């Protein structure tokens, strides 16, 4: 079986700047599924216009959650097979919170917050490989589309202090739920841990301070969990407990 993962390039010491891409690559390493990775600069080849997506023996599948479900079925449930039905339910609910709510606060954090919006443009140039003179035009178009999406989703209709507090509440809930456990749902890592580390890492490792990052750093169990996952599955990154 040939599996190619298409995703964005690494940056800021993270496996990926997309929590969805990072979640999937972490899962692939957890499951010890052989694969190759192709860094993309645009999403023209993705059927949904989003990343990540995979090519499995010529079959293209999109959406990190659907891809993981497919790989679990076809590879003997290597990662989540030992979870009880209740643990699967908790895992699904918490991942939905991260992917459908916390994610949008992170979009605001990166692309809309006045403290960081302009600072992203040099990285956008590097990320997309754009000629310098095109960067301001592409950046403005991207920011306009992102702000429109945030408003349509609902998060973008609130003032900044409400948006930040919504994300902080999600992070606090995750920290309280994880408690002192090494892994989220069992005595071994699961797809939940891949998801949690991807979201926490993408909050911690961007280089600009904001209320969500500051609040996340206070939850030492989340920081330790992120470092634990990265140390085990991405040792080449050389992360330490001082990450973020």
C-alpha positions as CSV (number, residue, x, y, z in Angstrom):
1,X,0.0,0.0,0.0
2,X,1.4,3.4,-1.0
3,X,0.3,6.4,1.1
4,X,1.3,10.0,0.3
5,X,0.3,12.8,2.7
6,X,-0.1,16.2,1.2
7,X,0.2,19.0,3.6
8,X,1.8,22.4,4.3
9,X,5.4,22.8,5.1
10,X,6.7,22.8,8.7
11,X,7.3,26.2,10.4
12,X,8.0,27.6,13.9
13,X,9.4,24.3,15.1
14,X,6.1,22.5,14.5
15,X,5.5,19.5,12.3
16,X,2.8,21.7,10.6
17,X,1.1,25.1,11.0
18,X,-2.3,23.4,10.4
19,X,-3.5,21.5,13.4
20,X,-5.4,19.2,11.1
21,X,-2.3,18.3,9.1
22,X,-0.2,18.0,12.3
23,X,-2.9,15.7,13.9
24,X,-2.9,13.4,10.9
25,X,0.9,13.1,10.6
26,X,1.1,12.4,14.3
27,X,-1.5,9.7,13.9
28,X,0.4,8.1,11.0
29,X,3.5,8.0,13.2
30,X,1.5,6.6,16.1
31,X,0.1,3.8,13.9
32,X,3.5,3.2,12.4
33,X,2.0,3.4,8.9
34,X,4.6,3.9,6.2
35,X,4.0,7.0,4.2
36,X,5.6,9.8,2.3
37,X,5.0,13.5,2.8
38,X,4.7,16.1,0.0
39,X,4.7,19.8,1.0
40,X,2.2,21.8,-1.0
41,X,1.9,25.6,-1.7
42,X,-1.6,25.6,-3.0
43,X,-4.8,23.5,-2.7
44,X,-5.7,23.1,-6.3
45,X,-5.3,19.4,-6.2
46,X,-7.4,18.9,-3.1
47,X,-11.0,17.8,-3.9
48,X,-12.3,20.0,-1.0
49,X,-9.8,22.8,-1.4
50,X,-8.4,22.0,2.0
51,X,-5.4,20.2,3.6
52,X,-4.5,17.6,4.5
53,X,-5.4,15.1,1.9
54,X,-3.9,11.7,1.1
55,X,-3.4,9.5,-1.9
56,X,-3.7,5.9,-1.1
57,X,-2.9,3.7,-4.1
58,X,-4.5,6.3,-6.4
59,X,-7.5,7.0,-4.2
60,X,-7.6,10.6,-2.8
61,X,-9.2,11.1,0.6
62,X,-9.6,14.4,2.3
63,X,-10.4,15.5,5.9
64,X,-8.1,14.4,8.7
65,X,-10.9,12.7,10.7
66,X,-12.2,10.8,7.7
67,X,-8.7,9.8,6.7
68,X,-8.0,8.5,10.2
69,X,-11.2,6.5,10.2
70,X,-10.3,4.9,6.9
71,X,-6.8,4.0,8.1
72,X,-8.1,2.6,11.4
73,X,-10.4,0.3,9.4
74,X,-7.8,-0.8,6.9
75,X,-4.9,-1.2,9.3
76,X,-6.6,-3.2,12.1
77,X,-7.5,-0.3,14.5
78,X,-3.9,0.1,15.5
79,X,-4.4,3.3,17.6
80,X,-7.9,3.5,18.8
81,X,-8.8,-0.2,18.9
82,X,-8.4,-0.5,22.7
83,X,-10.7,2.4,23.5
84,X,-14.1,1.6,25.1
85,X,-17.3,3.0,23.6
86,X,-17.4,5.6,26.3
87,X,-13.8,6.6,25.7
88,X,-14.5,6.9,21.9
89,X,-17.5,9.1,22.7
90,X,-15.4,11.4,24.9
91,X,-12.6,11.5,22.4
92,X,-15.0,12.5,19.6
93,X,-16.8,15.2,21.7
94,X,-13.5,16.8,22.8
95,X,-12.0,16.7,19.3
96,X,-15.2,18.3,17.9
97,X,-14.8,21.1,20.5
98,X,-11.2,21.7,19.3
99,X,-11.9,21.4,15.6
100,X,-15.2,23.2,15.4
101,X,-14.8,25.9,18.1
102,X,-11.3,26.4,19.4
103,X,-10.0,26.3,15.9
104,X,-11.9,29.5,15.0
105,X,-10.5,31.3,17.9
106,X,-7.1,30.3,16.7
107,X,-7.9,31.6,13.2
108,X,-8.7,34.9,14.9
109,X,-5.5,34.7,16.8
110,X,-3.4,34.3,13.7
111,X,-5.1,36.3,11.0
112,X,-7.4,38.9,12.5
113,X,-5.9,40.0,15.9
114,X,-4.4,43.5,15.2
115,X,-1.3,42.5,17.2
116,X,-0.4,39.7,14.7
117,X,-2.1,40.4,11.4
118,X,0.7,42.4,9.9
119,X,3.4,40.2,11.4
120,X,2.1,37.2,9.4
121,X,2.8,38.7,6.0
122,X,6.6,37.8,5.9
123,X,5.8,34.3,6.8
124,X,3.0,34.1,4.2
125,X,5.6,35.1,1.6
126,X,7.9,32.2,2.8
127,X,5.0,29.8,3.2
128,X,3.6,30.3,-0.3
129,X,6.9,31.1,-2.0
130,X,5.5,34.4,-3.3
131,X,7.5,37.2,-5.0
132,X,7.8,40.0,-2.5
133,X,5.6,42.5,-4.5
134,X,2.7,40.0,-4.5
135,X,2.6,39.4,-0.8
136,X,0.6,42.5,0.3
137,X,-2.1,41.7,-2.4
138,X,-2.4,38.0,-1.5
139,X,-2.3,38.9,2.2
140,X,-5.2,41.4,1.9
141,X,-7.3,38.9,-0.1
142,X,-6.6,36.1,2.4
143,X,-7.4,38.3,5.4
144,X,-10.6,39.5,3.8
145,X,-11.7,35.9,3.1
146,X,-10.8,34.7,6.6
147,X,-12.7,37.6,8.3
148,X,-15.7,36.8,6.2
149,X,-15.5,33.1,7.2
150,X,-15.1,34.1,10.9
151,X,-18.2,36.3,10.7
152,X,-20.2,33.6,8.9
153,X,-19.2,31.0,11.5
154,X,-20.2,33.4,14.3
155,X,-17.0,33.8,16.3
156,X,-16.1,36.9,14.3
157,X,-19.3,38.7,15.3
158,X,-18.1,39.1,18.9
159,X,-15.7,41.7,20.4
160,X,-12.1,40.6,21.0
161,X,-12.4,40.1,24.7
162,X,-15.4,37.7,24.2
163,X,-13.5,35.7,21.5
164,X,-10.4,35.3,23.6
165,X,-12.5,34.1,26.6
166,X,-14.2,31.6,24.4
167,X,-10.9,30.0,23.5
168,X,-9.5,30.2,27.0
169,X,-12.6,28.4,28.3
170,X,-12.0,25.6,25.8
171,X,-8.4,25.2,26.8
172,X,-9.3,25.3,30.5
173,X,-11.8,22.5,29.9
174,X,-9.2,20.4,28.1
175,X,-6.7,20.9,30.9
176,X,-9.2,20.0,33.6
177,X,-10.3,16.9,31.7
178,X,-6.8,15.7,31.1
179,X,-5.7,16.2,34.7
180,X,-2.6,14.3,35.7
181,X,-3.0,11.6,33.1
182,X,-0.2,10.9,30.8
183,X,-2.5,10.2,27.9
184,X,-6.1,11.2,27.2
185,X,-8.2,8.1,27.0
186,X,-6.1,5.1,28.0
187,X,-2.7,4.0,29.1
188,X,-1.4,4.5,25.6
189,X,-1.7,7.4,23.0
190,X,-4.8,7.6,20.9
191,X,-6.0,9.8,18.1
192,X,-7.3,12.2,20.8
193,X,-3.7,12.8,21.9
194,X,-2.7,13.5,18.3
195,X,-5.4,16.1,18.1
196,X,-4.8,17.7,21.5
197,X,-1.0,18.0,20.9
198,X,-1.7,19.6,17.5
199,X,-4.0,22.2,18.8
200,X,-2.0,23.0,21.9
201,X,1.2,23.1,19.9
202,X,-0.2,25.5,17.4
203,X,-1.3,27.8,20.2
204,X,2.1,27.7,22.0
205,X,4.6,27.7,19.2
206,X,3.6,30.8,17.2
207,X,6.0,33.7,18.2
208,X,3.5,36.3,19.3
209,X,1.9,36.7,22.7
210,X,-1.8,36.9,23.0
211,X,-4.4,36.1,25.8
212,X,-5.0,32.5,24.4
213,X,-1.3,31.6,24.3
214,X,-0.7,33.1,27.8
215,X,-3.6,31.2,29.3
216,X,-2.5,27.9,27.6
217,X,1.0,28.2,28.9
218,X,-0.3,28.3,32.5
219,X,-1.7,24.8,32.1
220,X,1.5,22.9,32.6
221,X,-0.2,19.5,32.0
222,X,-1.1,20.6,28.5
223,X,2.4,21.9,27.8
224,X,3.9,18.6,29.2
225,X,1.4,16.6,27.1
226,X,2.4,18.4,23.9
227,X,6.1,17.9,24.6
228,X,5.5,14.3,25.4
229,X,3.8,13.6,22.1
230,X,6.5,15.6,20.1
231,X,9.3,13.9,21.9
232,X,7.9,10.4,21.2
233,X,6.8,10.9,17.6
234,X,8.9,13.9,16.3
235,X,12.2,13.5,18.1
236,X,14.0,15.3,15.3
237,X,12.4,18.6,16.5
238,X,14.3,18.5,19.8
239,X,11.5,20.1,21.8
240,X,11.9,20.5,25.6
241,X,9.6,21.2,28.5
242,X,10.2,24.9,27.9
243,X,8.3,24.8,24.6
244,X,6.1,27.8,24.0
